[in-house]
Structures are given as structure tokens and as C-alpha cells.
Amino acid sequence: MSIIVVGLNHRTADIEMRERFAFPREKLAEGLKELLSIEEIREGIILSTCNRVEVYCVIFDPADGEREIKTFLSDFHNVPLEKLELILYTYKKEDAVRHVFRVASSLDSMVLGEPQILGQIKDAYSKSLVLNTTGVILNRLIKKAISVAKKVRTETRIGENAVSISYVAVELAKKIFEDIHVRTSMLLGAGDMAELAARHLLKSGVKGITVANRTYGRAVELAAELKGTAVKWEDFLKEMLYTDIVICSTGASGYVFTDEQARRLMKERRHKPIFIIDISVPRNIDPAVNEIDNIYLYNIDDLQDIVDSNILERRKEAEAAEGIVGKAVESFLAWEKSLEAVPTIVEIKERMEVIRKEELEKIMNKLNGMSEREIKIVEALTASIVNKILHPSLSVLKEEIDPENRATYIYLARRLFGLDREEGIGEDN
Amino acid sequence: MDITFYWITLSLYFISTSLSIVYIFRRQGILFKGSLAFTAFGFFTHTLSILIRFYESSHLPITNFSEATSFFSWCIVLLFFFLEYRYRIGLLGSFILPFVVVLLLSSSALPSEIKPLNPLLRSYWLGIHTVFVFLGNAAFALASGVGIMYLIQEKYVKSRHPGGLFERLPSLQILDEVNYRLITLGFPFLTLAIISGALWAEKTWGSYWRWDPKEVWSLITWFLYALVFHVRFVSGWRGKKAAILSIIGFASVLFTFLGIRFLIKGIHIFE
């Protein structure tokens, strides 16, 4: 029995291939059923996101299983196997466990530390639970992966610093204004990047947006799209009186907002703080404006610098995260090993022997004055009771041929005889 | 007895201050919680020590410089807990607790034996006046601490390359708001302190105002804080300028409290 991962991701396959291999919601059940109908495969999960398609399986024989899974992918998506070989990767045993843990912890993501992947894994897992395609081993693997991912998130700062320009802008806004949901914003001009940043601000809860553009028609259009209001270009300065966050990206070749205008504005605003993001190149806002109290001006380079240094920061944190993953892999492998029959049988026998001895001792203290012979008889009696009771269960463990069943039995036996406690059951289902 | 509790207090505050300073550099929740817990213990023993002293001397223990300093720090910690409860500014302790320890240490360096109370001070005005003074001072102390935090955070945001404590300091808006609220709290206390002082002076010396250096400096302090309100209302000054004013204001508070005693000796000093 071993764990195997076969899949492709953003590093091995381009978007076209990833789209082709994706398992859309409605086809996932069908895919899972087909996967599990392969005789080699005992347990299976399919993870399909926009950046990766991966199949996690428990199989009898790693060599055969790999071929079977690849054939399944090729058949299901109608792509010749030779073409598939180029973009697929395979991890087995320890490597497979490590890979799943790394994926869950977002160490394998396109954007290092992004948080969605964990939710996607939980989704994929719950689909499999519904169709009953997982067993002891994958259940344990996924639960462990989820807890590792959480540990990584709380113990390292991998997900902490924003790594896109829009996110950085929102983070900054939150450090200037405590309550960004009562703040209003304005979009000056209509560059793509500015629009993206504006959308992101709105999504983060900024109260409303006004749009000003040299072409009034375009402003109206964009305002409708963003559910804001359009204002005439000539009025944007007046509008700035009531605006807390300004995103500027016009095609102008010079400054549309000068130092002098800014000073006048601040006086009229009674020095209420204002956050201005100048995404335009060439810049549209006089950089000197940043010297004025309560105006905070960032241009595209400033934001990009922050993004870059945050990415570096995340890479550093990723090293610590790898350590956490490494430990979790070890402990998972130890658990997997414990599912082999012989060590478990030995442990159960030892446990029973300890109990027998303890109880025997208690009774001996009560019944003092027994002869040597009587003691021997009582000893033999207890030993034979224990053996008779254990015998059928232990034979089941020893004689079960189907490895998947055996793993289940051993897992159960370990719990029933009190050798293991379940880890993390009941959480995150 | 009060001395024992006093030293226990100082040690507890010393531990909590150290934890809060380490917390600046190592972001671990346990440091913060530990620091708060030790501060709470310290506050408890501090309160005990003041109560015991109250009982033993049978007058409010704010009659010599050592007692006053100790009471001052007690007020600061009281307000600190209130702020922490209300706003949860995690790093506030790292900026305030060191000052508390310095105050308490200087209190311990000064003579503190209980002497028979100067008959001039034997009046219920003693309690009223000094409690107003130190509650006001404590609010101003915290305002300046928050003001310093504001200036640091403002520098980060303005630099356009935020790093260091940027992530962990609260938003500029909150710091400005708390700074302002603290001054709004301290100012009436200061006003009442000056008025009650004047009334008391009339009772004891027969005149409300005698241009004693301490009186003069209290008045200067009062005008400084009045200026904070004035510029905020009239021209909307806030943020950086307000933060700087609150720090200057507290410097004036400290001078009124410490400077006068050590530099200019007036009749208004304790003892």
C-alpha cells in the first residue's frame, strides 16, 4: 500500500493545458467514480484548481498505479498519453506526503502563501467524503495536511504581507484610516491598473467611488460598472474635498494635481488625511505633495517596491514553513508504519500483559497465603483468558490479505486497544 | 509593610516592562500576555502598598515627593489598563511601562519615611487637589506616549517604504483619536486641579494666586493644552502637529512636577 500523487501545475503546464485537464464541478463526481473503478486504486481524491490538477491515491503497487492513473487522465480528457507525459509529475511515498503538505501550506503555489488553496483542498476532500472514495490513509493524510497548513499560517508570517499592488494599496489605506468602510474613494482617469485597484478597494469595503475622466462619457460608463457616480473632469478638485482615497491614472503628460492645489485642498479639508495613489506613468501628481502633513502619496514604483520586499519576506518565511512540513512528514510516516501488522500485534500483546500483571498483583495482595502451586494455577488461568480473547482479533490482523482492509483493521485495533488516540477528528469537515 | 509591597510592585513592573520591550522585537503573543499579567499583578500590589500607607499615616499618601511619584505612576497604569481594554493597542505597553518603572525607581530613591503632616497640608483639599493633578498628568503622559507612536507610524507611512513596526502599530487615525481623547480627558482634570489649588491657597494663605513658580508653570501647561483644542477646532490641525503638541505639553507637565522641585525651589514643593 502506498500513497501516490500524479498531477500538473502552473510550472509544468500552461493555462491552456490546465484548462483542458481541469475537472469542473459537474464532472468531478464522474471522474472520481472512474478513478476508483480502477482495480489498483483503493482510495482517491481529485484536486482541481485553476493552477493545478492533482490526483491523490492509495494504491497496491506504485509502478502499476502510476500508469493506471495516467491512462485514466488521458482517457478522461481525451489527450494522448505521450503528450501528457511531458507535463505530469509523479510523487510516491514520502515525496507524495511531502508534496501534499506543501501544497496545502501554499508552499507550492504560484503566489507563495496565498490562502485559497487550503479551502480548495478541503472542498476536494469533502467531495470525496460524499462519494466515499477515501479511507483510513487519505483521511489521515488530508487532516494532517490541513493541520500543517494551519500551523504554517500561525507560526510563520508567510501569508502576512501583501504581494500584489492592489492588496498593498488596501493595506496602506488600513494603516491610515481605521474604518475604511466609511471612507470614500475617487478614480481619476481610467487606466486598467487603476480600475483594478479601485475594484479591490471597493471589495475591501470602501464605501463608495466617484469617477472623473476627461471624457465624461467614459466616466459615466466606468461609474456604472463600479456602481459609483461620475463627475465632470473640471469638478474633480471640488470632489476631492469629500474623498479619502484617490487613485489616479490619467494619460496626462504633466501634473494634474500640484503642490499649490494640494495645500489649498488641505486647508479646505481642515487637514483631514487623504491617501493618494498615483499609478500613472508619467506621474500625474506632484511628488512634493507628500511633504504636506496628512497627505500620503504613493506612486506605482513605491507600491511595486513594497510588493517586491514582501515577496522576499515570504520566501524567508517559507524556509521556516518547510521545517514545519518536514516534521509533519516524519510523524505521518511513523503513523503509516504503525499500520503494519507485526508491530501492532506485539504492542497489543504487551499492553494486555501489563494489564494482566497489574490485576494479578492486586488479587495476590488480597489473597495472601496461597501456595506456590495455587499461584501458578492463577497465573496460567489469567494468561489463557487473555490469549483466548485476543486470538481471533490477532488472527484477523495477521491473516487479512487485502492490504487496504488490513490497514483499516490495524487502525481500528490500535484504537480499540487504546494504543493510539485519534488526532484532529471532527475538525474542518 | 507598604515598603515590601512597594518593592514587589517595582520588581513586577520591571519584569512586565522587560517583556514588553522584548515584544517590540519578537512578535510572540505570550510576551504581550505575560507583560499584561505582570502589570496587573504589579498594579494590585501597588494598590495594596498605597492603601497600607494610607492606613498607617491616616492621610492620603501624596504628601512628599516620593509618594507623589508613586501615586502618579499608579494613575498611569490605571489609565493604561482602561486604554488597553478599550482600544487594544498591543504595543502601547512597550511605550508606557518603561516610563512607569522610571517613575517608581525615582520614587524609591527619594526619602519616603512617614513624617508628621505639615499642618498647612492638613486639609481635605489635599486629596481633591492632588488626585486631580495626577489623574490629569497620567492622561497627559499616555497622550504623549501615543503621540510618539503616532510620529513613528507617520514616519513609516510617509517614507513610502514602510517596515519595522509599521505592521504592528495601529492606524494613524486610531492613534490620533486616542491622543486627542486623552487630552480631552486630562484637560478638565488639569483645570480642576488649578481651580482647587487656588481655592485651597485662599484658605491657607489668604490669596488665590501668588505667582509661585509651580503655579506659573501649571498655567503655561494649561495654555499649551488649550492650544491643542484651539488649533483643532479653528483650523483642523490634527495628526502630526497635534502629536508634537501633546509631547511638548507633557514636557511642560514634567517640568512643573520635577523641574520646579529640583531647579527652582518655591513654597509649593512637597514637605
Interface residues (C-beta under 8 A of the other chain):
Chain A: E160 N161 L172 K174 K175 I176 F177 E178 D179 K267 R269 R270 H271 K272 P273 N290 D293 N294 Y296 L297 Y298 D302 D305 I306 S309
Chain B: Q153 V157 K158 R160 H161 P162 G163 F166 E167 L169 P170 S171 L172 Q173 I174 E177 S235 G236 W237 R238 G239 K240 K241
